[in-house]
Amino acid sequence: MQTTLVTTVIPLPESVNLLQQQVIAALECQGEPLRWSITKIIAGQVYIEAIVTRDD
């Protein structure tokens, strides 16, 4: 198991209620998210940094 810092960008959803679901779905493509944070929002894009674990 490897722990990695990843950065990803997703489009800002129209509903704030969907934001967490979309962040987690985007991060699960890269591994199991342990902790994540929105670092900035620019021009409708949400920038996220996260710690994920992966099985190699």
Buried (B, 14 or more C-beta within 10 A) or exposed (E): EEEEEBEBEBEBBEEEEEBEEBBEEBBEEBBEBEEBEEEEEEEEEBBBBBBBEEEE
